[in-house]
Amino acid sequence: MTPLRHLPLEGLENARDLGGYATKDGGVTRYGVYLRSELPENLTEKDIQILKDYHVVRSLDLRGASETVTEPSALSNVEGIEYMNIPMFDTAAAAGSESERRKRPEPPKDFKMPDWDVTYIRMLEDHKHWALQILEPLSTADGCVHFNCFTGKDRTGIASAMLFTIAGVSREDICADYTLSMAYLGRRYKAMAERIPFFPKEEDGRPNLAGGFFATLPTYMQKMLEYLDEHYGGMIPYLKACGVTDDIMKRIKDKFVEY
């Protein structure tokens, strides 16, 4: 199958290959090695066949147990694709997930969600074990590895930033790739906003999809990476502090970068 940056799947809007980015040492990230997406819950038989033709052999579900039970991944029981659940934490993190909708009270009217970089930094600091848990299986598969969370932008975005940094992709491209989720997830966001009445609205009553939970602004990723610069000396030293070995990072780069 021809490698594609954005896969035209019926049941996924934010399925994107991490290939095609230049690296600082003169290489380019390979297509068909890492594929990111939102929750694959409504895949058609055609979609599954496309993923098999794309040589997906492993799917890493980065959601917590409460999310995977109420909304299982359609790739959790597909012959030829190894499914692995590797949660950053074992609670629902996605505001639109079924398990979270059931228990989330309406926030105060003056509630303002913090910018995502604040949340990402807390994730990185509070769950350092997760970096090693995800990068090890990302380094060993003999084929394409798919990974997802709920919307495919936050936990998935952090994992993508790790992979891109190991490959040597520029910070500008890491931030640019992160922002694409905001464009591709429009239909899912509108459906989520309809189910969650306290999500922010425009003056005409339409959901505001340009900020808050929905946004993937480049500044969010930039500030997260700058925090790692200031407190660890960069993403690579942070990963080493999490127990990620040079061997794991070498395997990832060898798989991911061509010259």
N, C-alpha and C positions, 0 to 999 in steps of 0.2 A: 504494500500500500504506500502511496506517495506521502511522505512526511508533511504534516500540516502544523501551523502554529495554533490555530483554533479549530478543533474538530467539530464537524457539522453533525452532531448527534441530536436525535429527536428528544431525548429525555434529559439532556444536559445542556446548559447554556454557557457554563464557564469552564469547559474542558479545554485545557491549553497545554501544548507541548513546551518544554523549557529549552528546546533547541533553537539554534540560529543566532545566538548572541556572541559577539566578539569577546575574547578574553585578553587580559593585559599582556600576556606573553605570546601573542600572535596566533592563538588558536580560535576555535569557534565551538560552541556547545553543540553536541550531536542531537539530532532529532531521534525520537524513538527510544530514549533512555528514561526520561522522567516525564510523567503526565500528571497534571494537577486538575482538580475539579471540585465542585460542590458535591453534596450528598447524591450518589447515584441511586435514587429511589424509584424512578419511573422509566427505567431503560426498556426499550423495545428489544425484541429478538434481533432486529437489524443492528441496533446500537451495540449489543453484546458481541455480535459477529464482527462489527467494525473494530472493536477493542481487541478481539482475538486476532484479527488480521493485522492489527497494529503491534502484535506480539506482546501484549500485556500479560505478564505471567504472575504478577503479585499486586495486591491492592492493600494499601495501608489505610485503615480507617482511624483517624486521629480524634474521634469523638469519645465522650465518656460513656459509661455503661448505660446510664439512664437514657441517653440518646439512641444508642444502638438497639436497645430493647424495643422502644416505642416506634422507632423508624429504622428498620434494618436496611443495610446496604444491599442493593440488588446484585452486588458482586460477592456477597458472602457465601454463596453456594453455587458457584459456576465452575464447572469442570475445566481444569487446565489453568485456573487462576487461583493462586494461594491468597486467602484472605487473612489479614492480621489486624487485630484491634490494638492500637497503641495510643491510649489516651494521654493527653498532657495532664489531665486531672479527671477524677471520676464523677463529675457532675456535669449537668447540661450547661454549656456556655453560650449557646446560640439562642438569642431572644425569640426567634421564630420557630424553634423546634417544638414538637408536640409536648414533650415532657416539661419544657419550660413554660409553655403557654398555660398549662393546667394549674400551675402553682404561683405564677407571677402576679402579685397585686399591682393595681394601678399606682404609678409613682405620684408623688406630690406634683402639683401644677408647676412649681418652680424648679423641678428636677432638670438638671442638665447633665447629660452623659459626658464623662471625661473624654478627651481626645484619645484615639486608639493607641497612640504611642505610649501613653501612660499605662494602659492595660498591657500592652506588649512587654514593656519593661518589667512589669510585675510578673508576668508569665515567665519570662526568662530567668528572673531571680528566684522565683518560688518553685520552679520545676526543672532544675538543672539535670535531673536524671533523664529527662525526656529526650534531650539532644542525642545521647548515646543510644537510647532505645530505638529512635527512628533512623539514625544514620547508619547503624550496623546493617539492618535489612535493606536499606537503600543502596548499600555498597556491594551486596553479594548476589543479587538476582541475575540470572542469566536470561535477560530480556528486559522489556520495558516495565517499570514500576509506576503504578498509579497511586496517588495519595489524595485524600480528601478530608474535610471536616464537614460542617453543615453548609455554609455558604461558599466555602472554598476560598476565603480571603484572609482570615486571621491566623488560626493555627497553621493552615496550609500556606499562607503567605510567609510566616516565620520560617517554616521548613524550606520553602523555596529560596528565601534569602540565605539560608545556611548553604544550600547546594550551590547557588550562584557564587557565593563568596569563595567557597572551596575551589570552584572552577576558575576563578579569577575574573569574573564578569564585573564591569565597572559599577560603581555605586549608582550612577545615573540610570543605567539600564535596569538595575535591581529595583529602583524606585519606580521606573516607568512600567515595568512588568506588573508590579504590585497594583498600580492604579487601574489596570485593565478590568479588574473584577467589577468596579463601579459601573463600567459601561455595559458589560455582558449580563449583569444580573438584574436588569431593569424589570423584566416580567416577574421574576421570583420576588423581588422586593415589593412590587405592587400587590401581589397576592398576600404577602406577609403583612403588609400594612392594613389590608382589609380585615385580616383576622385579629389584629392587635390594635384596637381603637385608640390607645393612648400614644401611638407613634406620632411624631410631629407632622403637622399639616401645613399646606400653603394657605393663603388667605381664601382661595376659592374652594378649599376643602380637599384638594388632592394631596396625597402623601408627599412630604418633602423628602426626596430621595437623594439630596445633595449634601447631607450632613448627618451627624449623629451616628447611629448604628450602621447606616448604609454606606458611609463614605470610606473610600480607600485613597485618601489624599497622599501625594508623594511626601509631604512633610511628615506624616506619621512614620513611614518607614525610615526616612532620613533621620529623624530624631531618635528612633530606636538604635540605629547604627551608630550615631554620634555618642549615645550613652555607652555603648560597648567600647567605643574608642576611648572615652574618658575613664571608664572604670576598669577595663581589662586590657586595653591596648588594641582592641579590634575584635571582630567576630572570631577569627581563628584562635587567638588566645582564650577567648571565652569558651569555645568548644573544647579546648584542651583542659580548661578548668572543670568542665563537665565530664571529663573522662574519655573524650573522643580521641583516639590515638592517631598518630601520623599515618599508620597503616590503613586505617579506615578512610582517612581523607585522601590518601594516595589512590586507593581502589576507586573511590568516587571520581576523582579527577581523571584517572585512566579510562574509565567507562564513559565519562561525560564529555571530554574535550578531545577534539581531533585537530591535527595540524596540517 
